[in-house]
Amino acid sequence: QLQLVESGGGLVEPGGSLRLSCAAPRNIVSDNAMAWYRQAPGKQRALVAVIFSGGSTNYQDPVRGRFSISRDIAKNMVYLQMNSLKPEDTAVYYCNGLTNRLPWGQGTQVTVSS
C-alpha cells in the first residue's frame, strides 16, 4: 500500500525541540530523494529539507542549522529533528519524495507557542 504516515508533531514552546517521523512504503526511502515539507496557515506547501539517495542533505535557509533530516532505510523511515523551534515554524509537516511523489499523507501539526 503506497501510503506516507507522518507523526511526532505537537505543541512546543519557542526554543524547544521535536522529532518528526515518516513511515514510507517499502523501497521508497532507499530508492528516492526524500523530503520534508510544511504548510503554514494561509500559505502554500514549501520544501524544508531533503535527503538524497546517496545520503547527502540540503536545507532551506529558514531551518538550516536548526533542523536535521535523516533516514533509516531498513525501517523505511524518514526523520526530521527540529531544534530551537520558532513560532514561524508552526505548520503542518509532510514527507514525500523530492521528485517522485506519492499521494500526500495527512501530515503532522507542529505548533510553536508560549
Phi, psi and chi 1 to 4 in degrees:
 res  aa     phi    psi   chi1   chi2   chi3   chi4
   1 GLN       -  124.8 -173.8  172.3    1.8      -
   2 LEU   -86.5   96.6  -62.5  179.7      -      -
   3 GLN  -146.4  138.8 -174.1  176.2    7.6      -
   4 LEU  -107.4  133.8  -63.2  160.5      -      -
   5 VAL  -128.8  113.5 -179.3      -      -      -
   6 GLU   -96.9  148.3  -59.5   90.9   -9.9      -
   7 SER  -154.9  169.6   61.8      -      -      -
   8 GLY   105.7   -5.3      -      -      -      -
   9 GLY   -71.9  176.1      -      -      -      -
  10 GLY   166.1 -168.9      -      -      -      -
  11 LEU   -99.0  128.1  173.4   63.3      -      -
  12 VAL  -140.9  149.4   62.8      -      -      -
  13 GLU   -78.3  155.1  -67.8 -174.7  -12.8      -
  14 PRO   -53.3  137.2  -27.6   35.9      -      -
  15 GLY    91.3  -10.3      -      -      -      -
  16 GLY   -80.7 -176.6      -      -      -      -
  17 SER  -132.5  152.4  -63.3      -      -      -
  18 LEU  -144.1  153.7  -76.5  173.4      -      -
  19 ARG  -123.3  117.0 -172.5 -167.4 -167.7 -150.1
  20 LEU   -92.6  147.9  -53.6 -176.5      -      -
  21 SER  -125.9  148.6  -60.9      -      -      -
  22 CYS  -135.7  119.5  170.6      -      -      -
  23 ALA   -93.1  125.2      -      -      -      -
  24 ALA  -119.6  159.8      -      -      -      -
  25 PRO   -62.3  158.4  -23.4   34.4      -      -
  26 ARG   -56.5  136.6 -172.9  175.0 -178.4  179.5
  27 ASN    76.3  -10.2  -65.9  -26.5      -      -
  28 ILE   -66.5  -44.4  -65.3  -63.1      -      -
  29 VAL   -67.1  -38.4  175.1      -      -      -
  30 SER   -76.3  -28.5   60.0      -      -      -
  31 ASP  -100.4   -7.5  -63.7  -13.2      -      -
  32 ASN  -135.4  154.5  -64.6  -82.2      -      -
  33 ALA   -70.3  128.0      -      -      -      -
  34 MET  -111.6  151.6  -63.6  -64.3  -65.9      -
  35 ALA  -142.5  156.6      -      -      -      -
  36 TRP  -106.7  139.5  -78.3   95.1      -      -
  37 TYR  -126.2  165.0  -56.3   80.5      -      -
  38 ARG  -145.7  151.2   66.6 -173.8 -179.7 -174.6
  39 GLN  -130.9  111.6 -173.6  166.3   18.2      -
  40 ALA   -85.0  158.6      -      -      -      -
  41 PRO   -55.7  128.3  -26.5   35.2      -      -
  42 GLY    77.3    5.8      -      -      -      -
  43 LYS  -122.7  163.4  -64.3 -173.7  177.3 -178.7
  44 GLN   -78.3  156.8  -69.2 -171.8  -27.0      -
  45 ARG   -62.8  136.7 -172.7  176.3  -71.1  147.6
  46 ALA  -132.1  147.1      -      -      -      -
  47 LEU   -69.5  139.8  179.4   66.6      -      -
  48 VAL  -115.3  -51.7  173.2      -      -      -
  49 ALA  -153.9  152.0      -      -      -      -
  50 VAL  -132.1  141.9 -179.3      -      -      -
  51 ILE  -123.2  121.0 -176.1  163.0      -      -
  52 PHE   -82.0  165.8  -64.4   95.4      -      -
  53 SER   -59.9  -28.8   56.2      -      -      -
  54 GLY   -81.6   -7.3      -      -      -      -
  55 GLY   104.9  -10.8      -      -      -      -
  56 SER   -71.5  158.8   60.6      -      -      -
  57 THR  -129.0  160.5   57.8      -      -      -
  58 ASN  -148.7  147.1 -164.5   17.3      -      -
  59 TYR  -133.0  148.1  -58.6   90.0      -      -
  60 GLN   -76.2  153.0  -63.3  -59.0  -65.0      -
  61 ASP   -54.2  -41.4  -74.0  -15.0      -      -
  62 PRO   -62.0  -21.1  -24.1   35.4      -      -
  63 VAL  -116.2   -6.1  -52.8      -      -      -
  64 ARG   -61.1  132.7 -173.5  173.8  -69.8  116.8
  65 GLY    89.9  -12.7      -      -      -      -
  66 ARG  -115.8  -33.0  -60.2 -172.3  -63.5  121.8
  67 PHE  -106.7  152.6  -69.9   11.6      -      -
  68 SER  -140.8  123.8  177.9      -      -      -
  69 ILE   -98.7  141.0 -173.2  171.5      -      -
  70 SER  -148.5  175.3   61.8      -      -      -
  71 ARG  -149.1  159.3   65.3 -175.3 -179.6 -177.2
  72 ASP  -128.0   99.5 -173.6  -33.1      -      -
  73 ILE   -63.3  -39.2  -68.1  174.5      -      -
  74 ALA   -61.9  -32.1      -      -      -      -
  75 LYS   -99.0   -0.4  -64.5 -178.6  178.7  178.6
  76 ASN    56.5   44.6  -58.8  -51.9      -      -
  77 MET  -122.4  147.1  -63.0  -70.6  -68.0      -
  78 VAL  -125.9  140.5 -176.6      -      -      -
  79 TYR  -125.0  156.4  -55.1   99.7      -      -
  80 LEU  -136.1  108.3 -173.7   67.9      -      -
  81 GLN   -87.3  122.7  177.5   67.1   42.9      -
  82 MET  -118.3  117.7  -54.9 -172.4  -63.3      -
  83 ASN  -117.1  164.0  -60.6  -35.0      -      -
  84 SER    49.4   47.8  -58.3      -      -      -
  85 LEU   -64.6  145.5  -78.2  160.9      -      -
  86 LYS  -121.1  157.9  -56.3  175.4  179.9  179.9
  87 PRO   -55.1  -32.7  -28.8   36.4      -      -
  88 GLU   -72.5   -6.8   51.0  -96.5   43.2      -
  89 ASP   -81.8   -6.5  -64.9  -40.9      -      -
  90 THR   -61.1  124.0  -65.1      -      -      -
  91 ALA  -178.1  170.5      -      -      -      -
  92 VAL   -91.1  129.0  179.2      -      -      -
  93 TYR  -105.4  135.6  -75.7   71.8      -      -
  94 TYR  -128.1  152.5  -56.8   86.0      -      -
  95 CYS  -115.5  155.4   72.0      -      -      -
  96 ASN  -174.6  172.3 -148.6  -33.7      -      -
  97 GLY   -66.3  153.8      -      -      -      -
  98 LEU   -71.4  -42.5  179.4   63.4      -      -
  99 THR  -121.3  -44.2   53.6      -      -      -
 100 ASN   -87.2  100.8  -64.8  -31.9      -      -
 101 ARG   -99.3  142.7  -57.8 -113.4  179.0   94.5
 102 LEU   -97.9  171.0  -64.0  174.6      -      -
 103 PRO   -56.8  140.2  -27.2   35.6      -      -
 104 TRP   -66.8  142.0  -67.9   94.6      -      -
 105 GLY   -79.1 -171.6      -      -      -      -
 106 GLN   -80.7  -15.3   62.6 -177.6   12.2      -
 107 GLY    77.1  174.0      -      -      -      -
 108 THR  -135.0  131.5 -174.5      -      -      -
 109 GLN   -80.6  129.5  175.0   70.4   48.2      -
 110 VAL  -117.5  123.6  172.0      -      -      -
 111 THR  -123.8  122.1  -57.6      -      -      -
 112 VAL  -111.4  110.8 -175.5      -      -      -
 113 SER  -159.7  148.1  175.6      -      -      -
 114 SER   -95.3      -   55.7      -      -      -
